[in-house]
Amino acid sequence: MEITPTSEWLNHGQAPLVIAGPCSAESEEQIMTIAETLKKTGIVQMLRAGVWKPRTRPNSFEGMGAKALPWLIKAEKEFGIPFTIEVANEDHVKAALDAGIRHMWIGARTTVNPFSVQEIADALNGLDIPVFVKNPLNPDLQLWIGAIERLNAAGITKLVAVHRGFSTYEKQVYRNKPNWEIPIELKTEYPNLEIIVDPSHIGGSRAVLKEISQKALDLGFDGLMIETHPNPDKALSDPKQQIVLDQFERFLEELEERHPHFEDRLAQNQLEQLRRLIDEIDHNLMESLKHRQEVVEQIGNYKAEHGVTVFQLDRWRTIISERLLLAEDKGIDNELVRSVWNEIHKASIRLQTDVVNRKLSE
């Protein structure tokens, strides 16, 4: 996949990319005030504002629509910082382009629908403008990748992924579950694809935005998209997750930027020693897994010879219960152990089933 790095189309040097602005464009005065304030920080490289707002239920504020586009263009020209807006269909794309908007994002409710993404890709075909792609509502990496690939196939190389968390019915501190392993897997699969984090939609509350933003920088993501408003409590949409505008610069200054490499040679040498230790531990784990697999195969043969079912529910309950107790005793993360042993158990069932099938065919 051909990707053009943001450093070639947006001037932000080596610093993390920072995109900021209101959840929704509410008035020309609001937009001009925010643009002027964020320009003065010298840190924000791009502004954001919702124009068309996809709402869960009707009769909610659904944005000012195309009426707001001239406000954004005016702010761009006066303060020299580009605006990006959310588009959800071909009509949005056409209206934005006609108004002069040249940076867009695709929201989570759109990413989840390949038909909608393809419609947008077709509308942008041949126009290599920057497009930010938020993850789908559900934790589906392939759906996220598919949306990015559809746009890339339309000739768009200025692509950036945006991690905004995933919807869940579980009760938790955050509005949307971060599932950090999913954007990390995306980065692993596509190292040249930049990924920024949207703490506002992950957190859903000003109280947790700083810890999420710092976590994003600690994990080495490429930037942040954060919502800010002159008076969040009176905002027409998502008031709780927007930072007060006159506190925004301080918010950014309190974040600690991380570096991908050590500059201190001693620290680098110590890290290499720890990495060698990890390699040795992983090697021992592989040997243990190999030995376990050999024993599982013997058990499969034994079950096949005596006509015993492969899956033994009571035995599995005993295994997972004992492993979780052992994990607690050793101070190991409970969910990690549960996840690992679930995968080990599934692999064991597959292996024993293969053994039984092979015995039956002999």
C-alpha positions in Angstrom: 0.0 0.0 0.0 1.5 3.3 -1.1 1.3 5.9 1.7 2.6 9.5 1.6 3.9 10.5 5.1 2.3 13.6 6.7 5.6 15.3 6.9 5.4 15.7 3.1 2.0 17.4 3.1 1.7 19.0 6.6 4.4 20.9 8.3 4.9 19.4 11.8 8.5 18.4 11.7 9.4 15.5 14.1 6.7 16.5 16.7 3.5 14.4 17.1 0.7 15.6 14.8 -1.9 17.6 16.8 -5.4 18.1 15.4 -7.8 20.1 17.6 -11.1 21.9 17.4 -14.8 21.6 18.5 -17.0 18.6 18.2 -19.3 20.7 16.1 -19.0 23.9 14.1 -21.8 26.0 15.8 -21.2 29.5 14.6 -18.7 31.6 12.6 -17.7 33.4 15.8 -17.0 30.2 17.6 -14.9 28.9 14.7 -12.8 32.1 14.4 -12.2 32.2 18.1 -11.0 28.6 18.3 -8.8 29.0 15.2 -7.2 32.1 16.5 -6.5 30.6 19.9 -5.1 27.3 18.6 -3.0 29.2 16.1 -1.3 31.0 18.9 -0.2 27.7 20.6 2.2 27.0 17.8 1.5 23.3 18.4 -1.7 22.6 16.6 -1.1 21.7 12.9 -4.7 21.1 11.8 -8.1 22.1 13.0 -11.2 19.8 13.2 -14.9 20.5 13.3 -18.0 18.4 12.8 -20.3 19.8 10.1 -22.6 16.8 9.5 -23.1 14.9 12.8 -24.3 11.3 12.6 -26.5 11.0 15.7 -27.8 7.8 17.3 -31.3 9.1 17.6 -33.3 11.7 15.5 -34.2 15.1 16.8 -30.6 15.5 18.2 -28.3 18.3 16.9 -27.0 16.9 13.6 -24.6 19.7 12.7 -25.0 23.0 10.8 -24.4 21.3 7.5 -23.0 23.0 4.4 -23.8 26.4 6.0 -20.7 26.0 8.2 -18.3 25.3 5.4 -17.6 29.0 4.5 -16.7 29.6 8.2 -14.0 27.0 8.1 -12.6 28.3 4.8 -12.5 31.8 6.2 -10.6 30.6 9.3 -8.2 28.6 7.1 -7.4 31.7 5.0 -7.0 34.1 8.0 -5.0 31.8 10.3 -3.2 29.5 7.8 -4.2 26.2 9.5 -6.3 23.7 7.4 -9.6 22.3 8.6 -10.6 18.7 8.4 -14.3 17.6 8.5 -16.2 14.3 8.7 -17.9 13.1 5.5 -20.3 10.2 5.4 -21.4 10.1 1.8 -20.9 11.3 -1.8 -23.0 14.4 -1.2 -20.8 15.5 1.7 -17.7 15.0 -0.3 -19.0 17.1 -3.2 -20.2 19.9 -0.9 -16.9 20.0 0.9 -14.8 20.0 -2.3 -17.0 22.7 -3.8 -16.5 24.8 -0.7 -12.7 24.4 -0.9 -12.2 21.8 1.9 -9.2 19.6 1.2 -8.9 17.5 4.3 -11.5 15.0 5.4 -12.1 12.2 7.8 -14.3 9.1 7.8 -16.1 8.4 11.1 -16.5 5.1 12.9 -20.2 4.8 11.9 -19.1 5.1 8.2 -16.0 2.9 8.4 -18.2 0.0 9.6 -20.1 0.0 6.2 -18.0 -0.9 3.2 -20.7 0.4 0.8 -20.5 3.9 2.3 -16.7 3.8 2.3 -16.7 2.8 -1.4 -19.1 5.6 -2.2 -16.7 8.1 -0.7 -13.7 6.5 -2.4 -15.5 6.7 -5.7 -16.3 10.4 -5.1 -12.6 11.1 -4.3 -11.3 8.9 -7.1 -8.2 10.6 -8.6 -8.0 13.3 -6.0 -5.1 12.5 -3.7 -6.3 14.7 -0.8 -5.6 13.8 2.9 -8.2 11.4 4.4 -8.2 10.3 8.0 -9.9 7.0 8.7 -11.3 6.3 12.1 -11.7 2.7 13.3 -15.1 1.0 12.9 -17.4 1.0 15.9 -16.8 -2.7 16.5 -13.3 -4.1 17.2 -12.7 -5.5 13.7 -9.2 -4.8 12.3 -10.0 -6.2 8.9 -12.9 -3.8 8.5 -10.6 -0.9 9.4 -7.9 -2.1 6.9 -10.6 -2.7 4.2 -11.7 1.0 4.5 -8.1 2.2 4.1 -7.5 -0.1 1.2 -10.6 1.1 -0.6 -9.5 4.7 -0.4 -5.9 3.7 -1.4 -7.2 1.9 -4.4 -9.0 5.1 -5.5 -5.6 6.8 -5.6 -5.5 8.3 -2.2 -2.0 8.0 -0.6 -2.3 10.7 2.0 -4.0 8.4 4.5 -3.9 8.5 8.3 -5.6 6.0 10.6 -7.4 7.4 13.7 -7.9 5.2 16.8 -11.1 6.4 18.6 -11.9 3.3 20.6 -14.6 0.6 20.2 -18.2 0.5 21.4 -18.9 -2.0 24.2 -21.8 -2.9 26.5 -19.4 -3.4 29.3 -19.3 -0.9 32.1 -16.0 0.9 32.2 -14.3 4.2 32.9 -14.0 5.1 29.3 -16.8 5.9 26.8 -15.2 3.5 24.2 -12.9 0.7 25.0 -9.3 1.4 23.8 -8.3 -2.1 22.8 -4.8 -0.8 22.2 -3.7 -4.1 20.8 -5.8 -3.5 17.6 -4.1 -0.2 16.4 -0.8 -1.7 17.5 -1.5 -4.7 15.2 -2.5 -2.3 12.4 0.9 -0.5 12.9 2.7 -3.8 12.8 1.0 -4.8 9.6 1.4 -1.4 7.9 4.5 0.3 9.5 4.3 3.2 7.0 0.7 4.1 8.0 0.6 6.8 10.6 -1.9 6.3 13.4 -3.2 9.1 15.6 -5.4 8.7 18.7 -8.7 10.4 19.5 -8.7 10.7 23.3 -12.0 12.6 23.3 -14.0 9.7 21.9 -12.2 7.1 23.8 -12.6 8.8 27.1 -15.9 10.6 26.8 -14.9 12.8 29.7 -12.5 15.6 30.3 -11.3 13.9 33.5 -9.6 11.1 31.6 -8.3 12.8 28.4 -4.8 13.5 29.8 -4.1 9.9 30.8 -5.4 8.6 27.4 -3.3 11.2 25.5 -0.2 10.3 27.5 -0.8 6.6 27.0 -1.0 7.3 23.2 2.4 9.0 23.3 3.9 6.4 25.5 2.9 3.7 23.0 4.5 5.7 20.2 1.4 6.7 18.2 1.9 9.5 15.7 -0.3 12.2 17.1 -3.6 13.2 18.7 -7.1 14.5 17.6 -8.6 16.3 20.5 -11.9 18.2 20.9 -11.8 21.7 22.5 -14.5 24.4 22.9 -14.7 27.9 24.4 -17.5 26.8 26.7 -17.9 23.0 26.6 -20.8 22.9 29.0 -22.9 24.9 26.5 -21.7 22.9 23.4 -24.4 21.6 21.2 -22.8 18.1 21.0 -20.6 16.0 23.3 -20.0 18.7 26.0 -18.4 16.3 28.5 -15.4 15.3 26.3 -14.3 18.7 25.1 -11.4 20.6 26.8 -12.0 24.2 27.8 -10.3 26.3 25.0 -8.3 28.6 27.3 -6.9 25.5 29.1 -5.9 23.6 25.9 -2.4 24.9 25.5 -1.5 24.0 29.1 -3.1 20.6 28.5 -0.7 19.9 25.6 2.4 21.3 27.5 1.8 18.9 30.4 2.0 15.9 28.1 5.5 14.2 27.9 6.6 13.5 24.4 8.4 10.1 23.9 11.2 9.2 21.5 11.4 6.0 19.5 15.1 5.5 20.3 17.5 5.9 23.2 20.0 8.7 22.9 22.0 7.6 25.9 24.4 4.7 24.9 24.4 3.2 28.5 20.6 3.1 28.5 20.6 1.5 25.1 23.1 -1.2 26.2 20.9 -2.0 29.3 17.9 -2.3 27.0 19.7 -4.7 24.7 20.6 -6.9 27.7 17.0 -7.0 28.7 15.9 -7.8 25.2 18.4 -10.7 25.0 16.9 -12.0 28.3 13.4 -11.8 26.7 14.6 -13.7 23.7 16.0 -16.4 26.0 12.7 -16.6 27.9 10.7 -16.8 24.7 13.0 -19.6 23.5 12.2 -21.5 26.7 8.5 -20.9 26.2 8.7 -22.4 22.7 10.4 -25.5 24.0 7.7 -25.8 26.7 5.0 -25.4 24.1 6.6 -28.0 21.9 6.8 -30.4 24.8 3.2 -29.7 25.7 2.1 -30.3 22.1 3.8 -33.7 22.1 2.0 -34.7 25.3 -1.3 -33.5 23.9 -0.8 -35.7 20.8 -0.2 -38.7 23.1 -3.4 -37.9 24.9 -5.2 -37.7 21.6 -3.9 -41.2 20.7 -5.0 -42.5 24.0 -8.5 -41.1 23.6 -8.8 -42.5 20.1 -7.8 -46.0 21.2 -10.4 -46.0 24.0 -13.2 -44.3 22.2 -13.2 -41.2 24.5 -14.4 -37.8 23.4 -11.8 -35.2 22.6 -13.4 -32.3 24.6 -13.7 -32.9 28.3 -15.6 -30.1 29.9 -14.8 -30.9 33.5 -11.1 -31.2 32.7 -11.1 -27.8 30.9 -12.9 -26.2 33.9 -10.3 -27.6 36.2 -7.4 -26.4 34.0 -8.6 -22.8 33.6 -9.5 -22.5 37.3 -6.2 -23.8 38.5 -4.2 -21.7 36.0 -6.1 -18.5 37.0 -5.4 -19.3 40.7 -1.7 -19.8 39.9 -1.7 -16.5 37.9 -3.1 -14.7 40.9 -0.5 -16.2 43.2 2.3 -15.2 40.8 1.0 -11.7 40.2 0.3 -12.3 36.5 -2.5 -10.5 34.7 -5.7 -12.6 35.0 -7.0 -11.7 31.5 -3.6 -12.5 29.9 -3.6 -16.0 31.4 -7.2 -16.6 30.4 -6.6 -15.4 26.9 -3.4 -17.5 26.4 -4.9 -20.6 27.9 -8.0 -20.3 25.8 -5.8 -20.3 22.7 -3.7 -23.1 23.9 -6.8 -25.2 24.7 -8.3 -24.5 21.2 -5.0 -25.6 19.6 -5.0 -28.7 21.8 -8.6 -29.6 20.7 -7.6 -29.2 17.0 -4.5 -31.4 17.4 -6.4 -34.1 19.3 -9.2 -34.0 16.7 -6.7 -34.5 13.9 -5.2 -37.4 15.8 -8.6 -39.1 16.2 -9.5 -38.5 12.5 -6.2 -40.0 11.5 -6.8 -43.1 13.6 -10.3 -43.6 12.2 -9.0 -43.4 8.6 -6.2 -46.0 9.2 
